């Protein structure tokens, strides 16, 4: 095949496709990204970003998600037909901030704004989004993927080495791959959602209002200035209405909303709306040969818990760094098999979690119940992956997989890498790195060498001098008590843990040595004693 174009074709320019593109571009891999819609999609849509995803955007240097995102307002439910609040558990779980968890608050940002932010970052790489371009069909060979695209009725044959399907649940990539989409459609949960501009006497913007009942007839209104100073994202639950017909009747929608709000309402504009039924489905695998699926193309579920968009962008991040290494010729194609192997258990548990929340909400009529800090996604892990290595925790054959995990279950290879502030860099080549998260980026592995003194690091660093510095960075982490008189070192960075936060978060005892390899996706790839363990880990990654 003649490859004269970018090696990766991404189908779908929603958040998942955009994150996949940005991850690859930051790794130096050119991409072509197409979107069948002629105009950007309207609407808030998926709005919740949990701490694990905020960390991901931090690694990608997309700080706007945290900076511009707003904390979720407190939810307030009311007695029927009144503004008298009901007492109920909080809808958003709380998490106390710690040095190892800098992002501890749910942030909300509409998908429309997120798309603008991500496209702005793609522009830095001169990567345009080809709107109105649709994938018709594709065929695979050992060398690549031959696709047929269409734009304005003109057909084009495009040869790519790899293709990523981020084209949603109704997209063509998964269907033409022949992947199964196991699951069910819940006809008992039908919803109309959209964006609206309205005002109402006594309807304050400091709360996320909920009127009526989740089962029979209810309304949720979340204030959002992204739509306007009178803007709201709404969810309308009407089990006794024909939702397909209601979205074609704006007057009926407005009447239904007005009937549920116990005050005089002035409607200014119905910006956008759509109906949906809850589908709970996932693929049997995330790839086939040179084609991959991510996000809604691979899994759909109840919006209860707000996990879907987060899981999708995490799919893209997991895939991106692996595909980049293979395309650079630094890793074997077999590394790409771990994308499916690592994401399937996570998504399976996510579907169980969100379905459990949904079922409880239907039974009780209150979607707040059974929400806890597991939704923050910080316990998600791949301890079970065959490419992670832990020399401190013995492997147990047949050990049950808990891919969603919980916090405070120790620290093992495959877990999320914690942050640590108050890091002081020493040496003549200083940078502005003050936290461990300031080190982690999607285009290289970071080796953290915890040692009592710089001299103790020399044997380890000497044995790792052959590491490819384009994809591996070495950082020595010293305790606050270390006396540094000379910083001559082959390490990229020498850091003093002035506050002791790194040693605490990574469970490194005083006077002990321990080495961590942090993957480009912020996951601990290895926890080992020294250089031989690092080499053993890298033998699972690099050629």
N, C-alpha and C positions, 0 to 999 in steps of 0.2 A: 504493500500500500504506500501511496505517496502522501506523506504528512507535510503539508506546507502551511498548516494552520496551528493554532494553539492545541496542545495535546489533549486537553480536557474540555468536553462539552457538558455544560450544566443546563438542564432543562427545568425551568421554573425560577422566577426571580422574586419569590417571597423571601422572608427572613432566613429560611433554611438554605435555599440556594445562594443567597447573598453571603451568608456566613461561610459556606463551603468555598465560594469564590475567593473571599478575602483571606481565608486560611491558606489556600493554595498560592495566591499571589504573594502573600508575605513569605512564603517558602520559595519564592522565585519561579513558580510554575504558572505560565500563562494559561488563561482560561477563555472560553467563549460561553457567554450566558445568554439564553434566549427565554422569552416570555410570550406566550400565545396571545395574551390580552394586549390590546393596542394602547390602553391607558393604565396607569397605576391603579391598583384596587383601592376603593374607598373603604372607610370604616375603621373603627377601633379594633374589632376582632379580638385576637388573643392579646391581653394587656398585662398579665402578671409576669414579673421576672423575679424568680427566687434567688437567694444568695449564690447557689452554685453557678447559675447562669451569669450573674453579675461578675463573678470571678472570671468566667470565661471571656466576657467582653473586656475585662481589665487586661487579660493576657493579650487579647487582640488589639489593645490600645484604643478600643472604642469606649472611651470614658463617658460619652454623652448619655449612655443608657442609665448609668447611675446618677449622673449630674442632673439630667433633665427629667428623669423619672420621678414620679411623686409617690410618697408613701400612701398606702391604701387608707381611705378615710374609715372611721369606725362605722360598722353596720348598725342600723337601727330598724327594728321591726315594730309594728304597731298593732294595737287591738283593732279588730275589724271596724272599718268606717270611721276611725278616729286618728288623731295625732298622739294618742297616749302610748308611750313606748312600752314594749314588752321586755321583760328580763330574759336573757338567753345567753348561752356561751358565746364568746367572741368568735367571729368568722375567721379572722386572721390570727394564726398562732403567733406567739411572741418568742423571741430568742435574745438572751442577754449577750451584749457584745463582749468579746474576749480578744486578746492580742492575736490569736490564731484565726479568728473569724472577723475580718474587717467589714464584710458586707453581711449585716445581720437583719436588715429590714427589707421586706417585700417592696419592690418599686413597680409602679404602673406607668406604662407608656403604650399608646395606641400603635397598632401595626403600621398605620399610615405614616406616622412620624418616624418609627423605627426604620422603615424602608428608606426614607429620605436620608437618615443618618448613615446607614450602611452604604447607600449608593454614593454618598459623599466621600467615603473612605475608598471605594472602588475607583473613583475618579482620579485619586492620587496615583493609581497604577495605570491610568489611561485605559480603563476597562469599561466600555459602554454596555448598557443593557439593550439587547435587540428586541424591542417591543414589537408585537404583532407577528412574531416568528414562531411557527408551530412545528413540532416534530410529528411527521407522518408515520414513519416506520424506520426500523434499523435492523441490521444484520451484523453478527459478530464473526470474527475469525481469530486465529492465534495472534495476529499482529494488531488488531484494532477493531473499531466499530464503524461501519458504513451507515450513515444516516441519510434520510431524505427529509428535507425541511421545506416549508412553504411560507412565503410572505407575499401578500397581495396577489395571490394566485400564481406566483412564479415558483417553480420547484428548483431546489438546489440539492446536490449531493455533497455531503461533507464527511470527510474521513477524520475520525478522532482515535486516539489511543484508548481513551477512557470516557465513560459517560456517567453522570450522576443524575438520577431522576428525583427532582424535588418539586414535582408537578402536582402534588396533592393526591387526595384519595381517589379522585376521578381521572387522574392522569393516565397517559398511555404507556409510560415506561414499565411500571409494574405489570400491567396487563400483557404487554407484548413479551415481557420476560417469562411469563407463565408462572409467576409466583402465586401461591395460594394466599388468600386473605381471610384467615379463619376468624370466626366470631359471630356476632348477632346484631340485629337492628332492633332497638327498643322502641316499639310503637307507643309505649305507655309514657314516654317522655318526649314531648314535642314543644318546641320553643320558637318564638320570633325574637330576633335580636337586631339591634341597629343603633344608629346615632340620631338624636333628636335635640332640637332647641326649644325649650319651653320654660315658663316661669309659673310659679304658683304661690299664693298667699301662704306664708308660713313654711314653705318648702326650702329649708336652708341648704347651703352647699357644703356644710361641714360634715355631713353624714352620707353614707351610702344607704339610701332608703329602700325598704322592702315592705310592700303592701300585699295583703291577701295571703294565699296559701300556695306553697310550692306544688301541691298535688292538683288542686282544682283550678284555681284562677288567681294568678299572682303577678306582681310587677316588681322588678328591681331597677333602681335608678342610681347610677354612679356619676357624680359630677366630674366633668373633665373640661378644662379650659382649652384643650386642644381643638375642640369643636367650636367653642365660643364661651363667652362669659355666662351664657345661659345654656351651655351644652351639657348633654347627658348621654351616657351609654345605657341602653335599656335592654332588659330581658323580660319578655312577656310569656307567662306560662298559662296556657288555656287548654285544658284537656278536653273541653266540650266544644271547641271551635275547630273548624276545618282550617288548619294553618296554611295549607297551600293556597287556599282562596283568600285568606285574610291578608296575605302580603300583596295581593293584587287589588286590595281595597283600602286605600290610605285612610279614607273617612272612617271605616270600621275600626282600624287600628287606633286612630286618635280617640274615637268614642270609647273603646275598651280601656285605653290608658286613663282617660279622664274619669271613667267610672270607678277606677281603683284608687285614685288619689282623693282623699277627703277634704278637698279645698277647690277653690276656683282656679282653673288652669288656663293659661294663655299659650297656645301653640304658635311658634314662630317659624319653624321649618322642620320637616322630616327629611333628614339628610340622606339616610340610607337604611335599608332593612333587608332581612333575609330570614327564611324559616329553615330549621334543621331538626332532624331526628337524631337521637343518640345512636351512633354506631360504635360497637366495641369490637375492633378487629386488629389483627396484626399479621404480618407476613411470616412465612415459615423460614425464610432466610433473607438477609439484607443485600445479597449480591448474587450475580451469576456471571462468572468469567470476568469480563471487563466493564460490566454495568452494575451500578449500585443504586439503591433507593434510600431515601432519608426523609424524616418528618412524616407528614400525613400520607405520603406515598407508601410508607411502611407501616404506619400504625395510626389508628383513630380511636377515640374513646370519649367518655363523658367529660364535659368541661369542668365538672366538679373537682376542685383541687388545683386547677390552673397549671397542670403539668405538661400539656401537649406541646405548646410552642417551645418551652424550655427543653423538653426531651428532643425535639427536632433539631434545634441548634447544637445540642450536645452530640447528636448523631453526626452532624456535619463536621464538628471539631475533632471527633474521634477518627473519622475517616481521613480528614484533610492531611494531617501530618504523615500518616502512613502512606497514602497515595503519593505524596511529595517525595518521600525517600525512595519509593519504588521507581518513580519516573526519573529521578536523578541517577538511578543505577546503583544506589547505595544499599538497597534492601531487596531481598528476593520477593517475588510476587506473592509467595505464600503468606507474607505479613498481612496482606489484605484480607485473608480469611479471618483474622482476629477481629475485624470490624463487626462482622455478623456474630461471631462467638461472644464478643464482649457486650454487644448491645441487646441481643435477644433476651437474656435473663433480666436485664434492667427493664425493658419495655414490658415483658410479661408481668413483672411485679407491679409496674406502674398501672397497668390495666386492672389488676386485682385491687389495687389501692383506690383508684378513682371510681371503680364500680362499687366498691364497698361504701364509699362516701355517698354515691348516688342512691344506693339501696336504702341507706339509713335516712337520707333526706326524704325519700319517697314515703318511707314508713312513718317518719316523725313529722314531716311537713316543714322541717327546718334544716337547711343545708349547712348550718354551722357545726352540727354535731359530728364528732369523730375527726375533727381537724386538729392536727398536732404538728410538732416541729419536723416530722419526717417529710413534710411537704417542702421544706427548705432544700431538700435534695443533697444535703452535705454528706449524708451517709452512703450515697451511691458509690459502688466500688466494683472492681474486677479482680478481687482476690483469687478467683477461680481461673483466671486467664493463664494460658500456657506460656505467655511471654513475660510474666512478672516473676520475680525471684526474691525470696525472703529466706535468709540464712539464720534468722533468729526465731522464726515460727515454723515448726515442723509441719509438713504437709500431712493431711489426714485423708486417706482414700475414702470416698463416699461421703465426705462432709457435706451437709446440706448447703446449698447456695442461698445466701441472703444478699442479693445484688443491690437492693435499695438501702439495706442496712440502717443503722442508727448511729448517732454520735456517741462518743465516749465508750467505744468498744475496743479500746486500745488503738494501736497504729500498726498496720501491716502493709506489705507491698500490695499494690492494687487499690489502696485508699486514696482519697483526696489529699494532696499535699497541703499542710497547714501554712499559714502566713506567720511572720514574726516581725514586729517593728523594732526600732531602735538599733538597727544594724549600722555599725561604724566601719566604713571602708578605710583601710590603711594602705599606703604605698604611693608611688609617684604618679600612677595613672588613675586618678580618682574620677569617679562618676557620681551621679546623683542617686545611686542605689541606697535606699535606707530601709527597705523591707525585703523579705524573701520574695514576695509577690512581684517586686520590682525587677527580679531576675528572670522569672519564668516567662518564656515567649514560645509561640507555636513553631518556630523554625529551628529549635535546637533542644537537645537534652541538657539538663543542668545536673552536674555531679556536685553534691554537697559533702565535703570531707570534714566531719566533726573530729577534731583532735585537741588534746590539751595544750599543745604548743606547735608553732610553725615547723620546728625541727621534726616533730612526729609525723608531719604530713609529707616530708621529703620522699620516703620510700614509695608511698602510694602515688604521689605525683610523678615520680620518675618512671614508674611502671605504666603510667597512663599518657606519657608524652606522645605516643603514636596516635592518639585519638584525633579524628578529623575535626579541627577547630571550627569548620564551617557549620557543623551540626552538633557539636558538643562544647559545653563550657564547664570549666572547673572552678569551684569556689571553695576556699578553705574557711571554715567557721570556727573561730576560737572563743573560748570562754572569756568573760569580762576580766578574769584574774590573770589572763595571759600577758606576759611581758614581751612586747615586740620591739626588738632593737634593730632588726633588719627585715626587710620585706622582699628580699630577692627570692623569687618563687616562679615556678612555671605555671602556677595557677592564674586564671584570668582575673580573679578577685580574691582578696584576703579580707575577711569581715570579722569584726569583733562583736560578739553578742552582748552588748553592754547591759541590756535589761534582763538577760537570761531567758528571754521568751522563746528563742529558737531551740535551745536545749530542752526547755520544758515541753514545747509542742511536739518535738521529735523524739522525746523520751530518751535523751542521751544523758547518762549519769555523769557526775563530775569525775574528771580524770580518765574517762573512757573514750575510745575511738569508735566511730560508727560512720558508715558511708551510705548515702542515699542517692539514687539516680531518679531525677524528676523528669517524667516524660514531657514532650511538648504540649500535651493537653492538661498539664497540671496534676497528673496522677503519679503516685510513687511507683516507678517501675521496678525498683530494687532497693532492698535494705540488706547490706552485706558488711562483712568485716573489713574488707580491703580491696586492693586492686584486682585480685583474682576473681572475686565476686562480681566486680564491675565488668570485667572481660567476659565472664560467663553470661551475664545479662545481655551485653551487647552482641554476643554470638547468636542470640535469639532475635535480634533486630537487624543488624547489618550483615552484609555479605562478608 
